[in-house]
Amino acid sequence: MIGPRFGGKVAIVTGAGQGIGRQIASDLADEGATVIICDINPTYIEEAIAEIIARGGKASPGLCDVSDRAQIDKLIAAVTAAHSHLDILVNNAGILIPATIEETTDQIIDRTIDINLKAVLWMIRAVTPIMKKARYGRIVNISSITGKNGDNTSTFAYGATKGAVMSLTRSVARQLGPFGVTCNAVAPHAIMTKMMMYWDEAKKKVASDKIPVRRLGTPSDVARAVLYLASDEASFVNGEVLNINGGYYMD
Ligand SMILES: NC(=O)c1ccc[n+]([C@@H]2O[C@H](COP(=O)([O-])OP(=O)(O)OC[C@H]3O[C@@H](n4cnc5c(N)ncnc54)[C@H](O)[C@@H]3O)[C@@H](O)[C@H]2O)c1
C-alpha cells in the first residue's frame, strides 16, 4: 500500500498563517507532513494549527519574525531538537507595499529586502547543514512575476527582491544538488489574498481580462505547484522557476 505523499516528512513554511503560505501548509499536512507554521502573527498561527489539527493533520507553532536572523536560527535549532530531521523548507513569507518610486522610503526598502530577500538567504543557510547531512532536502521559494517583468503598483524594491530570489534559487540548486537537496521557485501573479486587497474590483477585472484563462489565481493554484516541487516526484527538477499566472506572462 502506498502511504501519503509527505508521510514522515517535516516541513517548515514561512508566512504560513495566512494566504498562500497557509494553503501550502494545510495541503502538506493533508498529505501527511508534520508542518511548522512559521509566522510573525501568533493569532494567525493558532488559527492555522487549529484548522490543520481539526482535519487530522500534524502541525506545530513557529512564531518568528523572519526579518530577524537570530529568531530564524532559534527556530531552526528548536525544530531540529524536536524532530530528528527537516525535509522541506518553503520560503513564502513576504510583504508588498504599494508605492511609487518617490514614495519608497528607506524604511520601505529595508523592510522589503529584509523579509523578502535576506530572510530567504538566512533560512536556507540555517537548514543547509541539516539537509546536507541527511543528503535530502526540498527547498521551494515563492518569487513573483514582478521579479521577471517588473510592476507598476508595488514598490520597485518588491520586484528587485523577487528577481534576486530567482537568482539565489539557481545558486542553491547548483551548490546543494550534489547533496540530494533541490531548490526551485514559483513565480505567481494575481493570487487573491490579503496582500492583493489594494486591488479594487475595476483593477481585478482589468487584470483577469489580460489573463488567457480569464480568471484571477487562488492560493490553491500556487500550493499544488509547490507541493509538486517539494515532492519526491520532482527529484530531477532543480533550479527551476515555475510561472503560475494563467498564461499572462510566458517565457
Ligand atoms: N498574492 C499574490 O498575488 C502574489 C503574487 C506573487 C508572489 N506572491 C508572494 O507569495 C507570498 C505569500 O503572499 P500572500 O499573498 O499569501 O501574502 P499575505 O499577506 O496574504 O500573507 C503573508 C503572510 O506572511 C506573514 N509574514 C509577514 N511578514 C512576516 C515576517 N517578517 N516573518 C514571518 N511571517 C511574516 C504574514 O503574517 C502573513 O501570514 C509572498 O512572498 C508574496 O510576495 C504573492
The ligand as a MOL file (V3000), in Angstrom:
LIG
                    3D

  0  0  0     0  0            999 V3000
M  V30 BEGIN CTAB
M  V30 COUNTS 44 48 0 0 0
M  V30 BEGIN ATOM
M  V30 1 N -0.7510 37.2710 -3.7540 0
M  V30 2 C -0.1290 37.3710 -4.9320 0
M  V30 3 O -0.6870 37.7240 -5.9680 0
M  V30 4 C 1.3420 37.0260 -5.0170 0
M  V30 5 C 1.9300 37.0330 -6.2910 0
M  V30 6 C 3.2850 36.7190 -6.3990 0
M  V30 7 C 4.0020 36.3920 -5.2720 0
M  V30 8 N 3.4040 36.3950 -4.0460 0 CHG=1
M  V30 9 C 4.2260 36.0460 -2.8890 0
M  V30 10 O 3.6140 34.9900 -2.1820 0
M  V30 11 C 3.9810 35.0580 -0.8070 0
M  V30 12 C 2.7400 34.9970 0.0530 0
M  V30 13 O 1.8940 36.0940 -0.2730 0
M  V30 14 P 0.3670 36.2060 0.1680 0
M  V30 15 O -0.3450 36.8300 -0.9690 0
M  V30 16 O -0.1010 34.9100 0.7120 0 CHG=-1
M  V30 17 O 0.5150 37.3060 1.3400 0
M  V30 18 P -0.3300 37.5310 2.6750 0
M  V30 19 O -0.0530 38.9400 3.0490 0
M  V30 20 O -1.7470 37.0890 2.4920 0
M  V30 21 O 0.3710 36.5480 3.7190 0
M  V30 22 C 1.6990 36.7330 4.1160 0
M  V30 23 C 1.9600 36.0020 5.4250 0
M  V30 24 O 3.3430 36.2570 5.7810 0
M  V30 25 C 3.3940 36.6330 7.1530 0
M  V30 26 N 4.5500 37.4900 7.3960 0
M  V30 27 C 4.7190 38.7790 7.0020 0
M  V30 28 N 5.8770 39.2600 7.4600 0
M  V30 29 C 6.4720 38.2640 8.1430 0
M  V30 30 C 7.6830 38.1560 8.8670 0
M  V30 31 N 8.5180 39.2030 8.9850 0
M  V30 32 N 8.0020 36.9770 9.4540 0
M  V30 33 C 7.1510 35.9220 9.3690 0
M  V30 34 N 5.9800 35.9720 8.7090 0
M  V30 35 C 5.6330 37.1250 8.1130 0
M  V30 36 C 2.0730 37.3520 7.3990 0
M  V30 37 O 1.7470 37.4080 8.7900 0
M  V30 38 C 1.0990 36.5050 6.5840 0
M  V30 39 O 0.6020 35.4100 7.3380 0
M  V30 40 C 4.7830 36.3620 -0.6570 0
M  V30 41 O 6.1580 36.0740 -0.6970 0
M  V30 42 C 4.3810 37.1520 -1.8740 0
M  V30 43 O 5.3480 38.0960 -2.2280 0
M  V30 44 C 2.0860 36.7090 -3.8970 0
M  V30 END ATOM
M  V30 BEGIN BOND
M  V30 1 1 1 2
M  V30 2 2 2 3
M  V30 3 1 2 4
M  V30 4 1 4 5
M  V30 5 2 4 44
M  V30 6 2 5 6
M  V30 7 1 6 7
M  V30 8 2 7 8
M  V30 9 1 8 9
M  V30 10 1 8 44
M  V30 11 1 9 10
M  V30 12 1 9 42
M  V30 13 1 10 11
M  V30 14 1 11 12
M  V30 15 1 11 40
M  V30 16 1 12 13
M  V30 17 1 13 14
M  V30 18 2 14 15
M  V30 19 1 14 16
M  V30 20 1 14 17
M  V30 21 1 17 18
M  V30 22 2 18 19
M  V30 23 1 18 20
M  V30 24 1 18 21
M  V30 25 1 21 22
M  V30 26 1 22 23
M  V30 27 1 23 24
M  V30 28 1 23 38
M  V30 29 1 24 25
M  V30 30 1 25 26
M  V30 31 1 25 36
M  V30 32 1 26 27
M  V30 33 1 26 35
M  V30 34 2 27 28
M  V30 35 1 28 29
M  V30 36 1 29 30
M  V30 37 2 29 35
M  V30 38 1 30 31
M  V30 39 2 30 32
M  V30 40 1 32 33
M  V30 41 2 33 34
M  V30 42 1 34 35
M  V30 43 1 36 37
M  V30 44 1 36 38
M  V30 45 1 38 39
M  V30 46 1 40 41
M  V30 47 1 40 42
M  V30 48 1 42 43
M  V30 END BOND
M  V30 END CTAB
M  END
